[in-house]
């Protein structure tokens, strides 16, 4: 028992269960042991340690992403090998995202969760609740894609656009590969120091993880209680069913790529999944994902440090499925019939928008506003799903990080990197000489 208590995943589970129990006890829509006003005032204080944990991770996520990708690219030793990696991973990410989007459209169309929402619930939608997405009204998908280019690093950092730093790191890494060793060595050494510093901060932050999980889960449970979940049950069921379908898809891919059995794979990555579910942030879990890929899945660091930071920003299969499910659901609520062409546009828009989604909690709602515009659904509909968005955010983030870890195994298999990369690199070095 003492050994079990020392495991991070067990501590996280205890934190989740305790947080849910206390949250239900205090929630005005559950057991309501204290007045609702007091409960809502208490929630931010309970979540304090969780928010401190997230703040620590966010503080170092940019230097971690930069250093990890730079080191991952330069470890390839050759632009030719890097090109080989890129030609594999990008089509793979696009393929899995398209699968998620198509699955989301088919499932939501078949289950038709919009027909289960009562007119009473629709009439209670508050326009005030969607102020958070009003600024997204005039943002188009092309604008989102253009904004990925890191013209201003300071602006990208302020807006939380991690993908801009991914692109910057890719440019730096490729440029360093093209330089002579004496020219690239100082910046590579700096990246190693930056990564070591980042991982030390992460190590400190992870000591807070179980308590952070308790605080975040408790705060969420106090706010949403039973009412929001019960009134939107079929919508929640539809999204969760779709996410489970994606998980099964990943397990098949893992088996084909590594002959690893589903339960074995899930057992090795359970800590990452629990942390992702609790924090709703792929960025917060990124260091743990890299460590898990290298130590438990036996993926070379050259792959893990390149694929996972990249995947945390553009491989958002769970988010893509959620967004398309929400869009079709709201179209059903407002009795908007979507034609095949409109569904096709919806699929393309979702794929494009999910690429630029920052890996932090709650951003999916803002991106969803852009998607709704493409099919003519009123933005006011977002107020209907805000109440249950956080719990679904936790679920889809779990799938997102699972997809990143799956991608590392696919890369390992398709590139045969663990056994041949060094040999190929040496061959290219000799040819260059």
C-alpha positions as CSV (number, residue, x, y, z in Angstrom):
1,X,0.0,0.0,0.0
2,X,2.9,2.4,0.8
3,X,4.3,1.8,-2.6
4,X,1.0,2.5,-4.2
5,X,0.7,5.8,-2.3
6,X,4.0,6.9,-3.7
7,X,2.8,6.6,-7.3
8,X,1.8,9.9,-9.0
9,X,-1.1,8.4,-10.8
10,X,-2.6,7.1,-7.6
11,X,-2.2,10.4,-5.9
12,X,-3.9,12.1,-8.8
13,X,-6.8,9.7,-8.6
14,X,-7.2,10.4,-4.9
15,X,-7.1,14.1,-5.6
16,X,-9.8,13.8,-8.3
17,X,-12.1,11.6,-6.1
18,X,-11.7,14.0,-3.1
19,X,-12.3,17.0,-5.3
20,X,-15.5,15.6,-6.8
21,X,-16.8,14.6,-3.4
22,X,-16.1,18.0,-1.8
23,X,-17.4,19.8,-4.9
24,X,-20.7,17.9,-4.8
25,X,-21.0,18.6,-1.1
26,X,-20.6,22.3,-1.6
27,X,-22.3,22.8,-5.0
28,X,-25.7,24.7,-4.9
29,X,-27.1,22.2,-7.5
30,X,-26.0,19.1,-5.5
31,X,-26.0,18.7,-1.7
32,X,-25.5,22.4,-1.0
33,X,-24.1,22.1,2.6
34,X,-23.3,25.8,2.5
35,X,-25.1,28.8,1.0
36,X,-24.6,29.1,-2.8
37,X,-23.0,32.6,-2.5
38,X,-20.5,31.3,0.0
39,X,-19.7,28.2,-2.2
40,X,-19.0,30.3,-5.3
41,X,-16.8,32.6,-3.3
42,X,-15.0,29.6,-1.9
43,X,-14.4,27.9,-5.2
44,X,-11.5,30.3,-6.4
45,X,-9.7,29.7,-3.1
46,X,-10.0,26.0,-3.4
47,X,-8.7,26.2,-7.0
48,X,-5.8,28.4,-6.0
49,X,-3.1,25.7,-5.8
50,X,-4.3,24.3,-9.1
51,X,-4.1,27.7,-10.8
52,X,-0.6,28.1,-9.3
53,X,0.4,24.8,-10.8
54,X,-0.9,25.8,-14.2
55,X,0.8,29.2,-13.9
56,X,4.2,27.5,-13.2
57,X,3.8,25.2,-16.2
58,X,2.7,28.1,-18.5
59,X,5.6,30.1,-17.3
60,X,8.1,27.6,-18.7
61,X,6.1,26.0,-21.6
62,X,7.6,28.4,-24.2
63,X,11.2,27.9,-23.3
64,X,10.5,24.1,-23.1
65,X,8.8,24.0,-26.5
66,X,11.6,26.0,-28.1
67,X,14.5,24.0,-26.6
68,X,12.8,20.6,-27.1
69,X,12.0,21.1,-30.8
70,X,15.4,22.7,-31.5
71,X,17.2,19.8,-29.8
72,X,14.9,17.3,-31.5
73,X,15.6,18.7,-34.9
74,X,19.3,19.0,-34.5
75,X,19.6,15.5,-33.2
76,X,18.5,14.3,-36.6
77,X,22.1,15.3,-37.7
78,X,20.9,15.9,-41.3
79,X,18.3,18.0,-43.1
80,X,17.6,14.9,-45.3
81,X,16.6,12.8,-42.2
82,X,14.5,15.7,-40.9
83,X,12.7,15.9,-44.2
84,X,12.0,12.2,-43.9
85,X,10.5,12.8,-40.4
86,X,8.4,15.7,-41.6
87,X,7.0,13.8,-44.6
88,X,5.7,11.1,-42.3
89,X,4.3,13.1,-39.3
90,X,2.4,15.9,-41.1
91,X,0.3,13.6,-43.3
92,X,-0.3,11.4,-40.3
93,X,-1.6,14.4,-38.2
94,X,-3.9,15.5,-41.1
95,X,-5.2,11.9,-41.5
96,X,-6.1,11.4,-37.9
97,X,-7.7,14.9,-37.7
98,X,-9.8,14.2,-40.7
99,X,-10.9,10.9,-39.1
100,X,-11.9,12.7,-35.9
101,X,-13.9,15.3,-37.9
102,X,-15.7,12.8,-40.0
103,X,-16.5,10.6,-37.0
104,X,-17.9,13.7,-35.2
105,X,-20.2,14.6,-38.0
106,X,-21.5,11.1,-38.5
107,X,-22.1,10.4,-34.8
108,X,-23.8,13.7,-34.0
109,X,-26.0,13.4,-37.1
110,X,-27.0,9.9,-36.2
111,X,-27.6,10.5,-32.4
112,X,-29.2,13.9,-33.0
113,X,-28.6,15.3,-29.5
114,X,-30.1,18.6,-30.4
115,X,-33.6,17.1,-30.5
116,X,-33.3,16.2,-26.7
117,X,-32.8,19.8,-25.6
118,X,-36.0,21.4,-24.3
119,X,-37.2,24.8,-25.4
120,X,-37.0,25.9,-21.8
121,X,-33.3,25.4,-21.7
122,X,-32.9,27.3,-25.0
123,X,-34.9,30.2,-23.7
124,X,-32.6,30.5,-20.7
125,X,-29.5,31.1,-22.8
126,X,-27.9,34.3,-21.7
127,X,-26.3,36.6,-24.3
128,X,-24.0,37.9,-21.5
129,X,-22.4,34.5,-21.3
130,X,-20.9,34.7,-24.8
131,X,-19.0,37.9,-24.4
132,X,-15.8,35.8,-24.3
133,X,-16.3,34.9,-27.9
134,X,-17.5,38.2,-29.4
135,X,-14.0,39.1,-30.4
136,X,-13.8,36.0,-32.5
137,X,-16.6,37.2,-34.8
138,X,-14.4,38.8,-37.4
139,X,-11.6,36.2,-37.4
140,X,-11.4,34.0,-40.4
141,X,-9.6,30.7,-40.8
142,X,-7.1,32.3,-43.3
143,X,-6.4,35.0,-40.7
144,X,-5.7,32.3,-38.1
145,X,-3.3,30.6,-40.5
146,X,-1.4,33.8,-41.3
147,X,-1.2,34.6,-37.6
148,X,0.8,31.4,-37.1
149,X,3.9,33.1,-38.6
150,X,5.8,34.6,-35.6
151,X,6.2,38.1,-36.9
152,X,6.2,39.4,-33.3
153,X,7.4,37.0,-30.6
154,X,6.1,39.3,-27.9
155,X,2.7,39.4,-29.4
156,X,2.6,35.6,-29.8
157,X,3.5,35.2,-26.2
158,X,0.9,37.6,-25.0
159,X,-1.8,35.9,-27.0
160,X,-0.8,32.4,-26.0
161,X,0.0,31.4,-29.5
162,X,2.3,28.5,-28.8
163,X,2.2,27.3,-32.4
164,X,4.1,30.4,-33.4
165,X,6.9,29.4,-31.2
166,X,6.8,25.9,-32.6
167,X,7.3,27.3,-36.1
168,X,10.1,29.6,-34.9
169,X,11.8,26.6,-33.3
170,X,11.5,24.6,-36.5
171,X,13.1,27.4,-38.5
172,X,15.9,27.7,-35.9
173,X,16.5,24.0,-35.8
174,X,16.6,23.6,-39.6
175,X,19.0,26.6,-39.8
176,X,21.3,25.1,-37.2
177,X,21.5,21.8,-39.2
178,X,22.6,23.8,-42.2
179,X,25.4,25.6,-40.3
180,X,28.9,24.3,-39.5
181,X,29.3,22.6,-36.2
182,X,31.4,25.4,-34.6
183,X,28.7,27.9,-35.6
184,X,25.7,25.9,-34.4
185,X,27.2,24.5,-31.2
186,X,26.7,27.6,-28.9
187,X,23.0,27.8,-29.6
188,X,22.6,24.1,-29.3
189,X,24.3,24.2,-25.9
190,X,22.1,27.1,-24.9
191,X,19.0,25.0,-25.8
192,X,20.3,22.1,-23.7
193,X,20.6,24.5,-20.7
194,X,17.2,26.0,-21.4
195,X,15.6,22.6,-21.5
196,X,17.3,21.5,-18.2
197,X,16.1,24.6,-16.5
198,X,12.6,24.1,-17.8
199,X,12.5,20.5,-16.7
200,X,13.6,21.5,-13.2
201,X,10.7,23.9,-12.9
202,X,8.4,21.1,-14.1
203,X,9.9,18.8,-11.5
204,X,9.0,21.3,-8.8
205,X,5.5,21.9,-10.2
206,X,4.7,18.1,-10.4
207,X,5.0,17.9,-6.6
208,X,1.9,20.1,-6.4
209,X,0.1,18.0,-9.0
210,X,-2.2,15.9,-6.7
211,X,-3.2,19.0,-4.7
212,X,-3.7,21.0,-7.9
213,X,-6.0,18.3,-9.3
214,X,-8.0,18.3,-6.1
215,X,-8.5,22.1,-6.2
216,X,-9.3,22.3,-9.9
217,X,-11.8,19.4,-9.9
218,X,-13.5,20.6,-6.7
219,X,-13.9,24.2,-8.1
220,X,-15.3,22.9,-11.4
221,X,-17.8,20.6,-9.6
222,X,-19.0,23.4,-7.4
223,X,-19.8,25.5,-10.4
224,X,-21.4,23.0,-12.7
225,X,-23.1,20.6,-10.2
226,X,-25.8,18.3,-11.5
227,X,-28.1,20.7,-13.3
228,X,-25.9,21.7,-16.2
229,X,-24.8,18.1,-16.8
230,X,-28.3,16.6,-16.6
231,X,-29.9,19.1,-19.0
232,X,-27.2,18.4,-21.6
233,X,-26.8,14.7,-21.1
234,X,-27.3,13.6,-24.7
235,X,-24.8,16.2,-26.0
236,X,-22.2,15.1,-23.4
237,X,-22.9,11.5,-24.3
238,X,-22.4,12.2,-28.0
239,X,-19.0,13.9,-27.6
240,X,-17.7,11.4,-25.1
241,X,-18.8,8.5,-27.4
242,X,-16.9,10.1,-30.2
243,X,-13.8,10.6,-28.1
244,X,-14.0,6.9,-27.0
245,X,-14.2,6.0,-30.7
246,X,-11.0,8.0,-31.4
247,X,-9.3,6.3,-28.5
248,X,-10.2,2.9,-29.9
249,X,-8.8,4.1,-33.3
250,X,-5.5,5.0,-31.5
251,X,-5.3,1.6,-29.8
252,X,-5.6,-0.1,-33.2
253,X,-2.8,2.2,-34.6
254,X,-0.6,1.5,-31.6
255,X,-1.0,-2.3,-32.0
256,X,-0.2,-2.1,-35.7
257,X,2.7,0.2,-35.1
258,X,4.3,-1.6,-32.1
259,X,2.4,-4.8,-31.4
260,X,1.6,-3.3,-28.0
261,X,-1.6,-4.5,-26.5
262,X,-4.3,-1.9,-25.7
263,X,-4.3,-2.4,-22.0
264,X,-0.5,-2.4,-21.9
265,X,-0.4,0.9,-23.8
266,X,-3.1,2.5,-21.5
267,X,-1.2,1.3,-18.4
268,X,2.0,3.0,-19.5
269,X,0.4,6.3,-20.3
270,X,-2.2,6.5,-17.5
271,X,-0.3,9.2,-15.6
272,X,-0.3,11.4,-18.7
273,X,-4.0,10.9,-19.3
274,X,-5.0,11.6,-15.7
275,X,-2.9,14.8,-15.7
276,X,-4.5,15.9,-19.0
277,X,-8.0,15.2,-17.7
278,X,-7.3,17.2,-14.5
279,X,-5.6,20.2,-16.0
280,X,-7.3,20.5,-19.4
281,X,-4.0,21.6,-20.9
282,X,-1.8,19.7,-23.4
283,X,0.9,22.2,-22.7
284,X,0.9,21.5,-19.0
285,X,1.3,17.8,-19.6
286,X,3.9,18.1,-22.3
287,X,7.0,17.4,-20.1
288,X,5.3,14.3,-18.6
289,X,4.3,13.2,-22.1
290,X,7.9,13.5,-23.3
291,X,9.2,11.6,-20.3
292,X,6.6,8.8,-20.7
293,X,7.3,8.4,-24.4
294,X,11.0,8.0,-23.7
295,X,11.0,5.9,-20.5
296,X,7.9,3.8,-20.8
297,X,7.2,3.6,-24.6
298,X,10.9,3.5,-25.4
299,X,10.7,6.1,-28.1
300,X,14.0,7.8,-28.9
301,X,14.3,11.4,-27.6
302,X,14.9,12.6,-31.1
303,X,11.3,11.6,-31.9
304,X,9.6,12.4,-28.6
305,X,11.1,16.0,-28.3
306,X,10.1,16.7,-31.9
307,X,6.7,15.1,-32.2
308,X,5.1,15.8,-28.8
309,X,5.6,19.6,-28.8
310,X,4.5,19.7,-32.4
311,X,1.5,17.5,-31.7
312,X,0.5,19.5,-28.6
313,X,-0.2,22.4,-30.9
314,X,-1.4,20.9,-34.2
315,X,-2.5,17.3,-33.4
316,X,-5.8,18.2,-31.8
317,X,-8.1,15.3,-32.7
318,X,-10.1,15.5,-29.5
319,X,-10.6,19.2,-30.0
320,X,-11.5,18.8,-33.7
321,X,-14.2,16.2,-32.8
322,X,-15.6,18.3,-30.0
323,X,-15.8,21.4,-32.2
324,X,-17.6,19.7,-35.1
325,X,-20.0,17.9,-32.7
326,X,-20.8,21.2,-31.0
327,X,-21.4,22.9,-34.4
328,X,-23.7,20.2,-35.7
329,X,-25.5,20.0,-32.3
330,X,-26.2,23.7,-32.2
331,X,-27.4,23.6,-35.9
332,X,-29.9,20.9,-34.7
333,X,-30.9,23.0,-31.8
334,X,-31.7,26.0,-34.0
335,X,-33.3,23.7,-36.7
336,X,-30.7,24.5,-39.3
337,X,-30.4,21.8,-41.9
338,X,-26.9,21.4,-43.1
339,X,-26.4,20.3,-46.7
340,X,-23.5,18.0,-47.8
341,X,-21.6,21.0,-49.1
342,X,-22.0,22.8,-45.8
343,X,-20.9,19.7,-43.9
344,X,-17.8,19.5,-46.2
345,X,-17.0,23.2,-45.5
346,X,-17.6,22.5,-41.8
347,X,-15.1,19.6,-41.9
348,X,-12.4,21.7,-43.7
349,X,-13.0,24.7,-41.4
350,X,-12.7,22.5,-38.3
351,X,-9.4,20.9,-39.5
352,X,-7.9,24.4,-40.2
353,X,-9.1,26.0,-37.0
354,X,-8.0,23.1,-34.8
355,X,-4.4,23.5,-36.1
356,X,-4.2,26.9,-34.5
357,X,-5.9,26.1,-31.2
358,X,-3.6,26.9,-28.3
359,X,-3.1,24.0,-25.9
360,X,-4.6,25.8,-22.9
361,X,-8.0,25.4,-21.1
362,X,-11.1,27.0,-22.6
363,X,-9.7,28.2,-25.9
364,X,-11.8,25.8,-27.8
365,X,-14.9,28.0,-27.2
366,X,-13.2,30.9,-29.0
367,X,-12.2,28.7,-32.0
368,X,-15.8,27.3,-32.1
369,X,-17.1,30.8,-32.7
370,X,-15.2,30.9,-36.0
371,X,-16.5,27.5,-37.0
372,X,-20.2,28.4,-36.3
373,X,-19.8,31.4,-38.6
374,X,-19.0,29.1,-41.5
375,X,-22.4,27.3,-41.3
376,X,-24.6,30.2,-40.2
377,X,-25.3,29.1,-36.6
378,X,-26.0,32.0,-34.2
379,X,-23.1,32.7,-31.8
380,X,-25.7,32.9,-29.0
381,X,-25.9,29.1,-29.1
382,X,-22.5,28.9,-27.4
383,X,-24.1,30.0,-24.2
384,X,-26.0,26.7,-24.2
385,X,-22.8,24.6,-24.0
386,X,-20.7,26.8,-21.8
387,X,-22.0,25.1,-18.7
388,X,-20.6,21.7,-19.7
389,X,-17.6,22.9,-21.7
390,X,-15.0,22.4,-19.0
391,X,-15.9,18.8,-18.3
392,X,-15.7,18.1,-22.1
393,X,-12.5,20.1,-22.3
394,X,-11.0,17.7,-19.8
395,X,-12.1,14.7,-21.8
396,X,-10.9,16.0,-25.2
397,X,-7.5,17.0,-23.8
398,X,-7.0,13.4,-22.6
399,X,-7.6,12.2,-26.1
400,X,-5.3,14.9,-27.5
401,X,-2.3,13.8,-25.4
402,X,-3.1,10.2,-26.2
403,X,-2.9,11.0,-29.8
404,X,0.5,12.7,-29.4
405,X,1.9,9.6,-27.7
406,X,0.4,7.3,-30.4
407,X,2.1,9.5,-33.0
408,X,5.5,8.9,-31.4
409,X,5.1,5.1,-31.8
410,X,4.0,5.6,-35.4
411,X,7.0,7.7,-36.1
412,X,9.3,5.2,-34.5
413,X,7.9,2.4,-36.6
414,X,7.6,4.2,-40.0
415,X,11.0,5.9,-39.8
416,X,12.7,2.9,-38.1
417,X,14.5,5.7,-36.3
418,X,15.7,3.9,-33.2
419,X,18.0,1.5,-35.2
420,X,18.9,3.3,-38.4
421,X,18.9,7.0,-37.9
422,X,22.5,7.2,-36.5
423,X,23.8,5.1,-39.3
424,X,22.1,7.2,-41.9
425,X,23.3,10.4,-40.3
426,X,26.9,9.2,-40.3
427,X,26.5,8.3,-44.0
428,X,25.3,11.8,-44.8
429,X,28.1,13.4,-42.8
430,X,30.6,11.3,-44.8
431,X,29.0,12.3,-48.1
432,X,29.1,16.0,-47.2
433,X,32.8,15.7,-46.4
